[in-house]
């Protein structure tokens, strides 16, 4: 039987699930970083910096500032995954020039009547009063980042830093369509304009079906899910595909959730685009470990680039990924917080990651006991009542520990 995503049990109260996810995102307290401006730029540089500040703080002037092609530059020091994206990203306007203005949805499946609403250009589409324009793209081994602008003739309803959308993605390297609910992180520029960055975790795009469909169907039957259904959890063996250095993404944005993600108010598209993506791997460092302890808990590898770091944990002897929580400390002993809910990936930001300590901790123990201090643990000088640092606590309590050094 051909397994499709529609066969996978999905909660009936999808709206409730979306709202709960958004509440979790808004509840996260993000570490605020204080940037120090270097001296000695000279008069010209000082005037330039003042000019940029004046433009971005003055709505009348900002309206004339060329937004498209500069969104990464606007947001790259404010978003959770921060850094100089503008220096490594590709302008989609340039990509459109190379392709001769080919429309973004030209190579996709035949459009339905509903889809025909969005018919503008390769990377700018209008539907139901909102124009979505893709600006730049950057891709590394771990994630695909797309900057975009949303503009409306009326009042822009998007207000918060995080906005949720519903997408359908078709990657050229994977025969399976990907149905996602990703987050756009950005800000409102003026009463008509919202700009943001959309991030797709590529580790979630390599699944190409069940490795043992019959076993998954038997499991579904045991759980009373009904005939023809399959059951999938974190330990279900899946077929995977490799992500090539270049690939094509057919992206369909089906819906934008307004009013801080509440599903009672949403804007339907679709907005459809085709992007030709080239991975940037020159900054990527991969440390192959294949290390597992006597308890059957360990690490396969760690991958780091200029923006993020991902750990790949591995389990044997009946252990499961669902039973352990990964905790990562930077070289100063500070807790590295995850973003967008993926606890295996942490933003590098301005951290010292020449050396990191990676721990796998019993999930319940971390949630109920060790992790109670939350963001306060980001101060490596923080102590428990008995005088221990977080590193000392983890050295004693973690089920697995590995020190990893990068060049």
C-alpha positions in Angstrom: 0.0 0.0 0.0 1.3 3.4 -0.9 1.7 5.3 2.3 0.8 9.0 2.3 0.7 11.6 5.0 -3.1 11.5 5.0 -2.8 8.0 6.4 -1.0 9.2 9.5 -3.4 9.9 12.4 -3.8 13.6 12.9 -5.5 15.2 15.9 -9.0 16.2 15.0 -8.7 19.5 17.0 -6.0 20.9 14.7 -6.9 24.4 15.7 -6.4 23.6 19.4 -3.0 22.0 18.6 -1.9 25.1 16.6 -2.9 27.5 19.4 -1.1 25.5 22.0 2.0 25.4 19.9 1.9 29.1 19.5 1.4 29.7 23.2 4.6 27.7 23.9 6.5 29.8 21.4 5.4 33.0 22.8 6.0 31.8 26.4 9.7 31.2 25.7 11.9 33.9 27.2 14.7 34.7 24.8 18.1 35.8 25.9 18.7 39.4 25.2 22.1 40.2 23.9 23.9 43.5 24.4 25.9 44.5 21.4 29.0 46.6 21.8 29.9 48.9 19.0 33.6 49.0 18.1 35.3 52.4 18.0 37.6 53.8 15.4 35.3 53.5 12.4 36.0 57.1 11.4 33.7 59.8 10.2 32.4 58.1 7.1 31.4 54.9 8.9 29.8 56.9 11.7 27.7 58.8 9.2 26.7 55.6 7.5 25.6 53.9 10.8 23.7 57.0 11.8 22.0 57.0 8.4 20.9 53.4 8.7 19.6 54.1 12.2 17.7 57.2 11.0 16.1 55.3 8.1 14.9 52.4 10.1 13.6 54.6 12.9 11.8 57.1 10.7 8.6 55.5 9.1 8.4 58.1 6.3 12.0 57.5 5.2 11.8 53.8 5.8 8.9 53.5 3.4 11.3 54.6 0.6 14.1 52.3 1.7 14.5 49.2 -0.6 13.1 46.4 1.5 13.3 43.6 -0.9 16.9 42.2 -1.0 17.7 43.6 2.4 15.4 41.7 4.8 18.2 39.5 6.2 20.2 42.7 6.8 17.3 44.2 8.7 16.6 41.2 11.0 19.8 39.2 11.2 20.9 40.7 14.6 17.4 40.5 16.1 16.2 37.0 15.2 16.8 33.9 17.3 19.1 32.5 14.6 21.3 35.5 14.2 24.5 36.4 12.3 25.6 37.9 8.9 23.0 36.2 6.6 23.2 39.1 4.2 26.8 38.2 3.5 26.1 34.7 2.3 22.5 34.8 1.1 21.3 34.8 -2.5 18.9 37.5 -3.9 15.8 35.9 -5.4 15.4 39.0 -7.6 18.7 38.0 -9.2 17.6 34.4 -9.5 14.5 35.6 -11.3 16.6 37.7 -13.7 18.6 34.6 -14.6 15.5 32.5 -15.2 14.1 35.2 -17.4 11.2 36.0 -15.1 9.8 32.4 -15.1 6.7 32.2 -12.9 7.3 30.5 -9.5 4.4 28.0 -9.9 5.0 27.1 -13.6 6.5 23.7 -12.9 4.1 22.7 -10.3 1.0 20.5 -10.5 -2.0 21.8 -12.4 -3.7 24.5 -10.4 -7.1 24.2 -9.0 -9.6 27.0 -9.2 -8.8 28.0 -5.6 -5.1 28.2 -6.5 -5.6 30.6 -9.4 -5.9 33.5 -7.0 -2.1 34.0 -6.8 -0.9 35.0 -10.3 1.7 37.8 -10.1 5.4 36.9 -10.7 8.0 34.3 -9.8 8.6 35.5 -6.3 5.8 37.9 -5.6 2.2 36.7 -5.4 -1.1 38.4 -4.3 -4.0 36.6 -2.8 -7.0 37.9 -0.8 -5.4 41.3 -0.3 -2.0 40.2 0.9 1.1 40.3 -1.4 3.8 37.9 -0.3 7.2 38.6 -1.9 10.2 36.3 -1.3 13.4 38.3 -0.9 16.5 36.2 -0.3 17.4 32.6 0.4 20.2 30.9 2.4 20.7 27.2 2.9 23.3 25.2 4.9 23.5 21.6 5.8 20.9 21.9 8.6 18.3 24.5 7.5 16.8 26.5 4.7 16.2 30.2 5.4 13.9 32.4 3.2 13.3 36.1 3.9 10.0 37.5 2.8 7.8 40.6 2.9 4.0 40.6 3.4 2.2 43.7 2.3 -1.4 44.8 2.3 -3.3 47.9 1.1 -5.3 47.9 4.4 -3.9 47.7 7.9 -1.4 44.9 8.3 -2.9 42.6 10.9 0.4 40.9 11.8 1.9 42.4 15.0 4.1 40.0 17.0 7.6 38.7 16.4 6.4 35.1 15.7 3.8 34.3 13.1 2.6 30.8 12.1 1.8 29.7 8.6 0.6 26.5 6.9 2.7 25.3 4.0 3.0 22.4 1.5 6.5 21.8 0.3 7.8 19.5 -2.5 11.5 19.0 -2.5 13.2 17.6 -5.7 15.1 15.1 -3.6 12.1 13.6 -1.8 9.0 12.0 -3.5 6.9 12.8 -0.5 5.1 16.1 -0.1 5.8 17.9 3.2 2.9 19.4 5.1 4.3 21.9 7.7 3.3 24.6 10.2 6.5 26.7 10.3 7.2 29.9 12.1 8.0 33.3 10.5 10.1 35.4 12.8 10.2 39.1 12.0 8.5 42.4 12.7 6.0 44.9 11.4 7.7 47.8 9.5 4.7 50.0 9.1 0.9 49.8 9.0 1.0 48.0 5.7 4.2 45.9 5.8 5.5 42.9 7.8 9.0 41.4 7.1 10.3 38.1 8.4 12.4 35.0 8.0 11.0 31.6 7.4 13.2 28.7 8.5 12.8 25.0 7.4 14.7 22.4 9.3 16.1 20.2 6.6 16.5 17.3 9.0 12.7 17.1 9.0 12.6 16.9 5.2 14.6 13.7 4.6 11.9 11.2 5.6 10.5 9.4 2.5 8.1 6.9 3.9 8.0 3.9 6.2 10.8 1.4 6.3 8.4 -1.3 7.5 4.9 -0.4 6.6 3.4 -3.7 7.6 4.8 -3.4 11.2 3.4 0.2 11.4 0.0 -1.0 10.4 0.1 -3.8 12.9 1.0 -1.3 15.6 -2.0 0.9 14.6 -4.3 -2.1 14.8 -3.0 -3.0 18.3 -3.8 0.6 19.3 -7.3 0.4 17.8 -6.7 3.1 15.2 -8.6 1.4 12.5 -8.0 -0.7 9.3 -5.5 0.8 6.8 -4.0 3.2 9.3 -0.3 3.4 10.3 1.2 4.3 13.7 4.4 6.4 13.7 6.4 7.5 16.7 9.9 8.7 17.4 11.3 5.2 17.2 9.5 4.1 14.0 12.1 3.1 11.3 11.8 5.4 8.3 13.2 5.6 4.8 15.5 8.5 4.4 17.0 10.4 1.5 20.2 12.5 1.1 19.9 16.2 0.5 22.0 17.2 -2.5 24.1 20.3 -2.8 21.5 21.8 -5.2 17.8 21.2 -5.2 14.4 22.7 -6.2 11.7 23.6 -3.7 8.1 24.0 -4.8 6.6 26.1 -1.9 2.9 26.6 -1.4 1.9 28.9 1.5 -1.7 27.9 2.1 -2.6 30.0 5.1 -1.2 32.8 7.3 -2.5 32.7 10.9 -3.2 36.2 12.2 -3.8 37.6 15.6 -0.7 36.0 17.2 -1.4 32.6 15.7 -5.0 32.2 16.9 -6.6 29.9 14.3 -9.9 31.7 14.6 -8.5 34.4 12.4 -6.4 33.4 9.3 -5.7 34.6 5.8 -6.0 32.0 3.1 -3.8 32.0 0.0 -2.4 30.2 -1.7 0.9 31.9 -2.6 3.0 29.5 -4.7 6.7 29.7 -5.6 9.5 27.6 -7.1 13.0 28.2 -5.7 16.3 26.8 -6.9 18.5 26.3 -3.9 22.3 25.8 -3.5 23.7 24.8 -0.1 26.5 26.8 1.4 28.7 24.2 3.1 32.0 26.1 3.4 31.4 27.0 7.1 30.1 23.6 8.1 32.1 21.5 10.5 30.9 17.9 11.2 32.4 15.9 14.1 31.6 12.2 13.6 31.5 10.5 17.0 29.5 7.2 16.8 29.9 7.1 20.6 27.6 5.1 22.8 28.0 4.2 26.5 27.3 1.0 28.3 23.7 2.0 28.9 23.0 2.3 25.2 22.9 6.2 25.1 25.2 8.3 22.9 25.9 10.7 20.0 26.3 9.9 16.4 27.6 13.3 15.3 27.6 17.1 15.9 27.2 19.5 13.0 28.0 23.3 13.4 28.2 26.3 11.1 28.2 30.0 11.6 24.5 30.2 12.7 23.6 27.0 14.4 24.6 23.7 15.9 22.8 20.4 15.8 23.4 17.2 17.8 22.4 13.8 16.6 21.8 11.5 19.5 21.5 7.7 19.2 20.0 5.0 21.4 20.3 1.2 21.9 19.2 -1.4 24.5 15.6 -0.3 24.6 16.4 3.4 25.2 14.3 5.9 23.3 15.0 9.5 22.2 11.7 10.5 23.9 13.1 9.6 27.3 16.1 11.9 27.2 16.6 15.7 26.9 19.7 17.1 25.2 21.5 19.9 27.2 24.3 21.8 25.6 26.8 24.1 27.4 29.1 26.5 25.6 32.8 26.9 26.4 32.0 29.3 29.2 29.6 26.8 30.8 26.5 28.7 29.7 23.3 26.9 28.8 22.5 27.1 25.0 18.8 27.5 24.4 17.0 26.0 21.5 14.7 27.9 19.2 11.4 27.0 17.5 10.9 23.9 19.6 13.7 21.8 18.2 15.8 20.9 21.3 18.6 19.2 19.2 19.4 22.5 17.4 20.7 25.6 19.1 21.6 29.0 17.7 25.3 29.8 17.9 24.9 33.6 18.0 27.8 35.2 19.8 28.6 32.2 21.9 32.1 30.7 22.4 31.6 27.2 20.8 35.2 26.3 20.4 34.3 23.6 22.9 30.9 22.4 24.0 29.7 19.9 26.6 26.8 17.8 25.5 24.6 16.0 28.0 21.7 13.6 27.6 19.5 13.8 30.7 16.5 11.8 31.8 13.6 13.8 30.4 11.5 13.8 33.6 14.4 14.6 35.8 15.3 17.6 33.6 11.8 18.9 33.4 10.8 18.4 37.0 14.1 19.0 38.8 17.3 20.1 37.0 15.8 22.5 34.5 13.6 24.4 36.8 15.9 27.4 36.8 15.3 27.8 33.0 16.9 30.8 31.5 18.7 31.7 34.7 21.0 28.8 34.0 22.4 30.9 31.1 24.6 32.6 33.6 27.5 30.1 34.1 28.1 31.6 37.6 24.6 30.6 38.8 24.8 28.2 41.7 22.4 25.7 43.3 21.7 26.0 47.0 24.6 23.6 47.7 26.9 25.7 45.6 27.1 23.7 42.4 27.2 25.1 38.8 25.0 23.7 36.1 28.0 21.8 34.7 28.7 20.2 38.0 25.0 19.2 38.4 25.0 17.7 34.9 28.3 15.9 35.4 26.6 14.1 38.3 23.1 13.6 37.0 23.3 13.2 33.2 22.9 9.7 31.6 25.5 10.7 29.0 28.2 13.3 28.6 30.6 14.2 25.8 33.0 17.1 25.4 33.3 18.2 21.7 36.0 20.5 20.4 35.9 22.5 17.2 38.9 24.0 15.4 
